[in-house]
Amino acid sequence: MLTHTYTITDSIAFAASTTKRIDIPKTGYITDMLLMSKIRITPATSVTPNEDALARLINAIKITAAGGKVYFDVTDGRLAFYLAYHLYQGQLVADKLPSAGGSATNCRLAIPLHFGLNPFDEFDRSVVIPAAEVDDLKISVTWGSASNLGTGFTIDSSNSEMKVTVRELTLEKGETREAIWPEGLNVPLFESREISLSSTASNLGKTDDVPVGSVLHSVLVMILNSSGNRSMSDVTEFGTKYPKLALEEYRVDDIYHIMAINRKHFSLPGTQINIGVSGWPSSYLKDVEGVFLFPFEWVTGKAVGFDLTAAMIGDVKLGFTVAATGGKIYLLYRSIALG
């Protein structure tokens, strides 16, 4: 097979509160993509930036093909960003917004999308989007507006866009798909969901039925408070539930615990914070709050995840203990299916 890397000529232009889409060339089997946003921002003399401002400017990302095929679907840019944050040990491009009274600045945000099992192999063939075999392959982005950045910022739409760089495998002359993937292609299925925290819940009582019909690899969980910011206190416990077996295969009774497990497992960096308390060091390392990645390998012991091809909806659930209302839980499920 041959390996190709190219940036799509057309860019996804920024337009406030609008969905924009471009065609993805149908030349190979896509293993990896890089979405690079460049947003030209002018600050006022008084500004208040939002948490995760540039990621919040992306309201949705979708990769689709003819016949109702959906390979990637997120309803908040923060989900895609924090999935990549975990896979790449926090080593992402995410510029700060310009300070109050400053000049117009190009602010960049990079979101890598990797479809296979090894994020550090850019041409990993374990899971691919079969661009060469489908019609009408597109990527669409729904943009937010300047208010997603915070207050006091304006966006120059004429100088703001997202560029998409693709990595793909192509068959050489005489090669066949069956020779490279004798057991069939594995294709990605990324699905996001939103759970409103309208009431408190004890003993993992707030649940979500996981997707079935494929192999469930992992889920990214992002907990937001009533202000729309990431929270460590609105949800206090997390676990998996199996109603038919009356089992809980995985449970942590404090969100800080799974954050600590994530830090170790994914080699995540900490943010240095001045805590200003007498007797403590001047700084310590703090995790990015309210978001964690849960691989179902931690339940099954298999790197591919949890085979739910023969399962029924409701056989496996995520459970949450909810301590505060008004917020939301965002979920990004990552599954693998035969294509």
TORKOL-4160 file (C-alpha; in steps of 0.2 Angstrom, whole numbers, padded with zeros to 4 digits, m for minus):
339
<pt num="1" X="0000" Y="0000" Z="0000"/>
<pt num="2" X="0005" Y="0018" Z="m0002"/>
<pt num="3" X="0003" Y="0032" Z="0011"/>
<pt num="4" X="m0003" Y="0049" Z="0006"/>
<pt num="5" X="m0004" Y="0065" Z="0016"/>
<pt num="6" X="m0013" Y="0080" Z="0009"/>
<pt num="7" X="m0023" Y="0096" Z="0014"/>
<pt num="8" X="m0039" Y="0098" Z="0005"/>
<pt num="9" X="m0039" Y="0113" Z="m0006"/>
<pt num="10" X="m0056" Y="0119" Z="0000"/>
<pt num="11" X="m0057" Y="0126" Z="0017"/>
<pt num="12" X="m0072" Y="0126" Z="0029"/>
<pt num="13" X="m0076" Y="0145" Z="0030"/>
<pt num="14" X="m0081" Y="0152" Z="0046"/>
<pt num="15" X="m0099" Y="0159" Z="0046"/>
<pt num="16" X="m0108" Y="0163" Z="0063"/>
<pt num="17" X="m0122" Y="0150" Z="0068"/>
<pt num="18" X="m0120" Y="0142" Z="0051"/>
<pt num="19" X="m0116" Y="0124" Z="0045"/>
<pt num="20" X="m0102" Y="0124" Z="0031"/>
<pt num="21" X="m0096" Y="0108" Z="0022"/>
<pt num="22" X="m0083" Y="0102" Z="0010"/>
<pt num="23" X="m0080" Y="0087" Z="0000"/>
<pt num="24" X="m0067" Y="0074" Z="0005"/>
<pt num="25" X="m0058" Y="0066" Z="m0010"/>
<pt num="26" X="m0063" Y="0048" Z="m0013"/>
<pt num="27" X="m0045" Y="0042" Z="m0017"/>
<pt num="28" X="m0041" Y="0030" Z="m0003"/>
<pt num="29" X="m0044" Y="0023" Z="0015"/>
<pt num="30" X="m0043" Y="0037" Z="0028"/>
<pt num="31" X="m0034" Y="0033" Z="0044"/>
<pt num="32" X="m0031" Y="0050" Z="0051"/>
<pt num="33" X="m0037" Y="0068" Z="0049"/>
<pt num="34" X="m0031" Y="0085" Z="0057"/>
<pt num="35" X="m0044" Y="0099" Z="0058"/>
<pt num="36" X="m0034" Y="0116" Z="0060"/>
<pt num="37" X="m0045" Y="0131" Z="0064"/>
<pt num="38" X="m0038" Y="0149" Z="0062"/>
<pt num="39" X="m0050" Y="0162" Z="0069"/>
<pt num="40" X="m0045" Y="0180" Z="0068"/>
<pt num="41" X="m0051" Y="0188" Z="0084"/>
<pt num="42" X="m0051" Y="0207" Z="0089"/>
<pt num="43" X="m0053" Y="0210" Z="0108"/>
<pt num="44" X="m0062" Y="0225" Z="0115"/>
<pt num="45" X="m0055" Y="0235" Z="0130"/>
<pt num="46" X="m0063" Y="0224" Z="0142"/>
<pt num="47" X="m0065" Y="0205" Z="0139"/>
<pt num="48" X="m0070" Y="0189" Z="0148"/>
<pt num="49" X="m0065" Y="0173" Z="0139"/>
<pt num="50" X="m0075" Y="0157" Z="0141"/>
<pt num="51" X="m0067" Y="0141" Z="0146"/>
<pt num="52" X="m0062" Y="0131" Z="0131"/>
<pt num="53" X="m0066" Y="0146" Z="0120"/>
<pt num="54" X="m0060" Y="0141" Z="0103"/>
<pt num="55" X="m0067" Y="0123" Z="0105"/>
<pt num="56" X="m0084" Y="0130" Z="0110"/>
<pt num="57" X="m0084" Y="0140" Z="0094"/>
<pt num="58" X="m0087" Y="0123" Z="0085"/>
<pt num="59" X="m0105" Y="0118" Z="0088"/>
<pt num="60" X="m0104" Y="0102" Z="0078"/>
<pt num="61" X="m0093" Y="0091" Z="0067"/>
<pt num="62" X="m0099" Y="0077" Z="0056"/>
<pt num="63" X="m0092" Y="0066" Z="0043"/>
<pt num="64" X="m0104" Y="0057" Z="0032"/>
<pt num="65" X="m0107" Y="0048" Z="0015"/>
<pt num="66" X="m0121" Y="0043" Z="0004"/>
<pt num="67" X="m0133" Y="0030" Z="0010"/>
<pt num="68" X="m0135" Y="0038" Z="0028"/>
<pt num="69" X="m0117" Y="0033" Z="0033"/>
<pt num="70" X="m0111" Y="0043" Z="0048"/>
<pt num="71" X="m0093" Y="0040" Z="0053"/>
<pt num="72" X="m0090" Y="0054" Z="0065"/>
<pt num="73" X="m0104" Y="0065" Z="0074"/>
<pt num="74" X="m0100" Y="0077" Z="0088"/>
<pt num="75" X="m0112" Y="0090" Z="0094"/>
<pt num="76" X="m0099" Y="0101" Z="0104"/>
<pt num="77" X="m0081" Y="0104" Z="0098"/>
<pt num="78" X="m0075" Y="0101" Z="0116"/>
<pt num="79" X="m0079" Y="0083" Z="0114"/>
<pt num="80" X="m0068" Y="0081" Z="0099"/>
<pt num="81" X="m0054" Y="0091" Z="0107"/>
<pt num="82" X="m0054" Y="0082" Z="0123"/>
<pt num="83" X="m0054" Y="0065" Z="0115"/>
<pt num="84" X="m0038" Y="0070" Z="0106"/>
<pt num="85" X="m0031" Y="0078" Z="0122"/>
<pt num="86" X="m0032" Y="0061" Z="0130"/>
<pt num="87" X="m0025" Y="0051" Z="0115"/>
<pt num="88" X="m0010" Y="0063" Z="0112"/>
<pt num="89" X="m0005" Y="0066" Z="0130"/>
<pt num="90" X="m0011" Y="0084" Z="0130"/>
<pt num="91" X="0000" Y="0089" Z="0116"/>
<pt num="92" X="m0012" Y="0099" Z="0106"/>
<pt num="93" X="m0011" Y="0117" Z="0098"/>
<pt num="94" X="m0024" Y="0128" Z="0107"/>
<pt num="95" X="m0020" Y="0146" Z="0107"/>
<pt num="96" X="m0025" Y="0159" Z="0121"/>
<pt num="97" X="m0037" Y="0173" Z="0115"/>
<pt num="98" X="m0030" Y="0190" Z="0114"/>
<pt num="99" X="m0029" Y="0201" Z="0129"/>
<pt num="100" X="m0040" Y="0216" Z="0132"/>
<pt num="101" X="m0036" Y="0231" Z="0121"/>
<pt num="102" X="m0024" Y="0220" Z="0110"/>
<pt num="103" X="m0024" Y="0220" Z="0091"/>
<pt num="104" X="m0032" Y="0207" Z="0079"/>
<pt num="105" X="m0024" Y="0190" Z="0082"/>
<pt num="106" X="m0025" Y="0174" Z="0072"/>
<pt num="107" X="m0029" Y="0161" Z="0085"/>
<pt num="108" X="m0027" Y="0142" Z="0081"/>
<pt num="109" X="m0035" Y="0126" Z="0087"/>
<pt num="110" X="m0029" Y="0109" Z="0081"/>
<pt num="111" X="m0041" Y="0094" Z="0083"/>
<pt num="112" X="m0033" Y="0077" Z="0077"/>
<pt num="113" X="m0045" Y="0064" Z="0072"/>
<pt num="114" X="m0038" Y="0046" Z="0073"/>
<pt num="115" X="m0049" Y="0031" Z="0068"/>
<pt num="116" X="m0038" Y="0016" Z="0072"/>
<pt num="117" X="m0032" Y="0008" Z="0088"/>
<pt num="118" X="m0015" Y="0016" Z="0088"/>
<pt num="119" X="m0016" Y="0035" Z="0089"/>
<pt num="120" X="0003" Y="0036" Z="0086"/>
<pt num="121" X="0003" Y="0027" Z="0070"/>
<pt num="122" X="m0004" Y="0039" Z="0058"/>
<pt num="123" X="m0007" Y="0026" Z="0045"/>
<pt num="124" X="m0014" Y="0013" Z="0056"/>
<pt num="125" X="m0025" Y="0002" Z="0046"/>
<pt num="126" X="m0035" Y="m0006" Z="0060"/>
<pt num="127" X="m0050" Y="0006" Z="0057"/>
<pt num="128" X="m0052" Y="0017" Z="0042"/>
<pt num="129" X="m0065" Y="0027" Z="0033"/>
<pt num="130" X="m0066" Y="0019" Z="0015"/>
<pt num="131" X="m0067" Y="0035" Z="0005"/>
<pt num="132" X="m0062" Y="0025" Z="m0011"/>
<pt num="133" X="m0078" Y="0015" Z="m0009"/>
<pt num="134" X="m0092" Y="0028" Z="m0005"/>
<pt num="135" X="m0101" Y="0042" Z="m0013"/>
<pt num="136" X="m0103" Y="0060" Z="m0007"/>
<pt num="137" X="m0091" Y="0059" Z="0007"/>
<pt num="138" X="m0091" Y="0076" Z="0016"/>
<pt num="139" X="m0086" Y="0084" Z="0032"/>
<pt num="140" X="m0097" Y="0098" Z="0039"/>
<pt num="141" X="m0094" Y="0110" Z="0053"/>
<pt num="142" X="m0108" Y="0120" Z="0062"/>
<pt num="143" X="m0100" Y="0136" Z="0069"/>
<pt num="144" X="m0105" Y="0145" Z="0084"/>
<pt num="145" X="m0104" Y="0164" Z="0086"/>
<pt num="146" X="m0092" Y="0176" Z="0094"/>
<pt num="147" X="m0102" Y="0175" Z="0110"/>
<pt num="148" X="m0096" Y="0157" Z="0112"/>
<pt num="149" X="m0078" Y="0164" Z="0114"/>
<pt num="150" X="m0084" Y="0175" Z="0129"/>
<pt num="151" X="m0088" Y="0193" Z="0130"/>
<pt num="152" X="m0079" Y="0207" Z="0121"/>
<pt num="153" X="m0073" Y="0198" Z="0106"/>
<pt num="154" X="m0077" Y="0200" Z="0088"/>
<pt num="155" X="m0072" Y="0188" Z="0074"/>
<pt num="156" X="m0066" Y="0193" Z="0056"/>
<pt num="157" X="m0076" Y="0180" Z="0046"/>
<pt num="158" X="m0067" Y="0184" Z="0030"/>
<pt num="159" X="m0050" Y="0178" Z="0038"/>
<pt num="160" X="m0057" Y="0164" Z="0048"/>
<pt num="161" X="m0058" Y="0146" Z="0043"/>
<pt num="162" X="m0054" Y="0127" Z="0046"/>
<pt num="163" X="m0042" Y="0118" Z="0035"/>
<pt num="164" X="m0042" Y="0099" Z="0034"/>
<pt num="165" X="m0027" Y="0088" Z="0032"/>
<pt num="166" X="m0030" Y="0069" Z="0027"/>
<pt num="167" X="m0019" Y="0054" Z="0029"/>
<pt num="168" X="m0024" Y="0039" Z="0019"/>
<pt num="169" X="m0019" Y="0022" Z="0012"/>
<pt num="170" X="m0021" Y="0018" Z="m0006"/>
<pt num="171" X="m0020" Y="0002" Z="m0015"/>
<pt num="172" X="m0005" Y="m0001" Z="m0027"/>
<pt num="173" X="m0007" Y="m0008" Z="m0044"/>
<pt num="174" X="m0013" Y="m0026" Z="m0043"/>
<pt num="175" X="m0017" Y="m0025" Z="m0024"/>
<pt num="176" X="m0034" Y="m0029" Z="m0018"/>
<pt num="177" X="m0044" Y="m0024" Z="m0003"/>
<pt num="178" X="m0046" Y="m0042" Z="0002"/>
<pt num="179" X="m0028" Y="m0045" Z="0002"/>
<pt num="180" X="m0025" Y="m0030" Z="0014"/>
<pt num="181" X="m0040" Y="m0033" Z="0025"/>
<pt num="182" X="m0044" Y="m0052" Z="0023"/>
<pt num="183" X="m0057" Y="m0051" Z="0037"/>
<pt num="184" X="m0066" Y="m0036" Z="0031"/>
<pt num="185" X="m0064" Y="m0017" Z="0034"/>
<pt num="186" X="m0067" Y="m0010" Z="0051"/>
<pt num="187" X="m0075" Y="0007" Z="0050"/>
<pt num="188" X="m0077" Y="0020" Z="0064"/>
<pt num="189" X="m0094" Y="0025" Z="0072"/>
<pt num="190" X="m0092" Y="0041" Z="0083"/>
<pt num="191" X="m0109" Y="0046" Z="0091"/>
<pt num="192" X="m0112" Y="0060" Z="0104"/>
<pt num="193" X="m0126" Y="0062" Z="0116"/>
<pt num="194" X="m0132" Y="0074" Z="0129"/>
<pt num="195" X="m0140" Y="0070" Z="0146"/>
<pt num="196" X="m0149" Y="0085" Z="0155"/>
<pt num="197" X="m0146" Y="0084" Z="0174"/>
<pt num="198" X="m0164" Y="0089" Z="0179"/>
<pt num="199" X="m0164" Y="0080" Z="0195"/>
<pt num="200" X="m0151" Y="0073" Z="0207"/>
<pt num="201" X="m0148" Y="0054" Z="0207"/>
<pt num="202" X="m0140" Y="0042" Z="0220"/>
<pt num="203" X="m0132" Y="0025" Z="0217"/>
<pt num="204" X="m0128" Y="0028" Z="0199"/>
<pt num="205" X="m0146" Y="0031" Z="0196"/>
<pt num="206" X="m0144" Y="0043" Z="0181"/>
<pt num="207" X="m0141" Y="0031" Z="0166"/>
<pt num="208" X="m0138" Y="0030" Z="0148"/>
<pt num="209" X="m0140" Y="0015" Z="0137"/>
<pt num="210" X="m0123" Y="0012" Z="0127"/>
<pt num="211" X="m0124" Y="0010" Z="0108"/>
<pt num="212" X="m0125" Y="m0009" Z="0103"/>
<pt num="213" X="m0123" Y="m0018" Z="0086"/>
<pt num="214" X="m0105" Y="m0015" Z="0085"/>
<pt num="215" X="m0089" Y="m0016" Z="0096"/>
<pt num="216" X="m0089" Y="m0002" Z="0109"/>
<pt num="217" X="m0071" Y="0005" Z="0111"/>
<pt num="218" X="m0073" Y="0019" Z="0123"/>
<pt num="219" X="m0083" Y="0034" Z="0129"/>
<pt num="220" X="m0077" Y="0052" Z="0133"/>
<pt num="221" X="m0087" Y="0059" Z="0147"/>
<pt num="222" X="m0088" Y="0078" Z="0149"/>
<pt num="223" X="m0098" Y="0085" Z="0164"/>
<pt num="224" X="m0104" Y="0103" Z="0163"/>
<pt num="225" X="m0112" Y="0114" Z="0177"/>
<pt num="226" X="m0127" Y="0125" Z="0175"/>
<pt num="227" X="m0115" Y="0139" Z="0168"/>
<pt num="228" X="m0109" Y="0127" Z="0154"/>
<pt num="229" X="m0092" Y="0125" Z="0162"/>
<pt num="230" X="m0083" Y="0109" Z="0166"/>
<pt num="231" X="m0087" Y="0103" Z="0183"/>
<pt num="232" X="m0080" Y="0091" Z="0196"/>
<pt num="233" X="m0094" Y="0092" Z="0208"/>
<pt num="234" X="m0110" Y="0090" Z="0199"/>
<pt num="235" X="m0107" Y="0071" Z="0196"/>
<pt num="236" X="m0099" Y="0062" Z="0210"/>
<pt num="237" X="m0099" Y="0043" Z="0204"/>
<pt num="238" X="m0097" Y="0034" Z="0188"/>
<pt num="239" X="m0099" Y="0016" Z="0183"/>
<pt num="240" X="m0105" Y="0003" Z="0171"/>
<pt num="241" X="m0121" Y="m0007" Z="0174"/>
<pt num="242" X="m0128" Y="m0023" Z="0168"/>
<pt num="243" X="m0147" Y="m0024" Z="0172"/>
<pt num="244" X="m0150" Y="m0042" Z="0167"/>
<pt num="245" X="m0135" Y="m0048" Z="0177"/>
<pt num="246" X="m0137" Y="m0036" Z="0192"/>
<pt num="247" X="m0118" Y="m0033" Z="0190"/>
<pt num="248" X="m0108" Y="m0017" Z="0191"/>
<pt num="249" X="m0091" Y="m0022" Z="0182"/>
<pt num="250" X="m0083" Y="m0005" Z="0185"/>
<pt num="251" X="m0087" Y="0009" Z="0198"/>
<pt num="252" X="m0078" Y="0024" Z="0205"/>
<pt num="253" X="m0086" Y="0033" Z="0220"/>
<pt num="254" X="m0077" Y="0049" Z="0217"/>
<pt num="255" X="m0074" Y="0058" Z="0200"/>
<pt num="256" X="m0056" Y="0063" Z="0206"/>
<pt num="257" X="m0052" Y="0044" Z="0206"/>
<pt num="258" X="m0055" Y="0042" Z="0188"/>
<pt num="259" X="m0046" Y="0058" Z="0184"/>
<pt num="260" X="m0031" Y="0051" Z="0193"/>
<pt num="261" X="m0032" Y="0035" Z="0183"/>
<pt num="262" X="m0034" Y="0045" Z="0167"/>
<pt num="263" X="m0018" Y="0055" Z="0171"/>
<pt num="264" X="m0008" Y="0039" Z="0174"/>
<pt num="265" X="m0015" Y="0029" Z="0159"/>
<pt num="266" X="m0014" Y="0042" Z="0146"/>
<pt num="267" X="0001" Y="0051" Z="0153"/>
<pt num="268" X="m0008" Y="0068" Z="0154"/>
<pt num="269" X="0000" Y="0084" Z="0159"/>
<pt num="270" X="m0006" Y="0094" Z="0174"/>
<pt num="271" X="m0009" Y="0113" Z="0174"/>
<pt num="272" X="0002" Y="0122" Z="0186"/>
<pt num="273" X="m0009" Y="0132" Z="0198"/>
<pt num="274" X="m0004" Y="0144" Z="0212"/>
<pt num="275" X="m0014" Y="0139" Z="0227"/>
<pt num="276" X="m0009" Y="0153" Z="0239"/>
<pt num="277" X="m0010" Y="0143" Z="0255"/>
<pt num="278" X="0002" Y="0145" Z="0269"/>
<pt num="279" X="0013" Y="0129" Z="0271"/>
<pt num="280" X="0010" Y="0123" Z="0253"/>
<pt num="281" X="0021" Y="0124" Z="0239"/>
<pt num="282" X="0018" Y="0139" Z="0227"/>
<pt num="283" X="0011" Y="0128" Z="0214"/>
<pt num="284" X="0005" Y="0110" Z="0211"/>
<pt num="285" X="m0001" Y="0100" Z="0196"/>
<pt num="286" X="m0020" Y="0100" Z="0193"/>
<pt num="287" X="m0030" Y="0090" Z="0180"/>
<pt num="288" X="m0041" Y="0097" Z="0167"/>
<pt num="289" X="m0057" Y="0096" Z="0176"/>
<pt num="290" X="m0074" Y="0088" Z="0172"/>
<pt num="291" X="m0068" Y="0077" Z="0158"/>
<pt num="292" X="m0062" Y="0059" Z="0156"/>
<pt num="293" X="m0060" Y="0045" Z="0144"/>
<pt num="294" X="m0066" Y="0028" Z="0148"/>
<pt num="295" X="m0059" Y="0013" Z="0137"/>
<pt num="296" X="m0070" Y="m0002" Z="0138"/>
<pt num="297" X="m0054" Y="m0012" Z="0138"/>
<pt num="298" X="m0055" Y="m0009" Z="0157"/>
<pt num="299" X="m0070" Y="m0020" Z="0158"/>
<pt num="300" X="m0066" Y="m0033" Z="0145"/>
<pt num="301" X="m0047" Y="m0034" Z="0146"/>
<pt num="302" X="m0047" Y="m0033" Z="0126"/>
<pt num="303" X="m0039" Y="m0018" Z="0117"/>
<pt num="304" X="m0053" Y="m0017" Z="0105"/>
<pt num="305" X="m0066" Y="m0015" Z="0118"/>
<pt num="306" X="m0083" Y="m0023" Z="0122"/>
<pt num="307" X="m0091" Y="m0033" Z="0108"/>
<pt num="308" X="m0109" Y="m0028" Z="0108"/>
<pt num="309" X="m0114" Y="m0034" Z="0090"/>
<pt num="310" X="m0127" Y="m0046" Z="0097"/>
<pt num="311" X="m0132" Y="m0036" Z="0112"/>
<pt num="312" X="m0149" Y="m0027" Z="0114"/>
<pt num="313" X="m0152" Y="m0009" Z="0119"/>
<pt num="314" X="m0152" Y="m0008" Z="0138"/>
<pt num="315" X="m0140" Y="m0023" Z="0141"/>
<pt num="316" X="m0126" Y="m0011" Z="0146"/>
<pt num="317" X="m0128" Y="0006" Z="0153"/>
<pt num="318" X="m0117" Y="0020" Z="0160"/>
<pt num="319" X="m0122" Y="0026" Z="0177"/>
<pt num="320" X="m0119" Y="0042" Z="0186"/>
<pt num="321" X="m0123" Y="0048" Z="0203"/>
<pt num="322" X="m0129" Y="0066" Z="0202"/>
<pt num="323" X="m0126" Y="0079" Z="0216"/>
<pt num="324" X="m0132" Y="0095" Z="0207"/>
<pt num="325" X="m0145" Y="0100" Z="0194"/>
<pt num="326" X="m0145" Y="0112" Z="0180"/>
<pt num="327" X="m0130" Y="0105" Z="0171"/>
<pt num="328" X="m0127" Y="0092" Z="0158"/>
<pt num="329" X="m0117" Y="0076" Z="0154"/>
<pt num="330" X="m0110" Y="0075" Z="0136"/>
<pt num="331" X="m0105" Y="0058" Z="0130"/>
<pt num="332" X="m0094" Y="0054" Z="0115"/>
<pt num="333" X="m0096" Y="0035" Z="0111"/>
<pt num="334" X="m0083" Y="0027" Z="0099"/>
<pt num="335" X="m0087" Y="0011" Z="0091"/>
<pt num="336" X="m0080" Y="0000" Z="0078"/>
<pt num="337" X="m0091" Y="m0009" Z="0064"/>
<pt num="338" X="m0088" Y="m0020" Z="0049"/>
<pt num="339" X="m0090" Y="m0009" Z="0033"/>
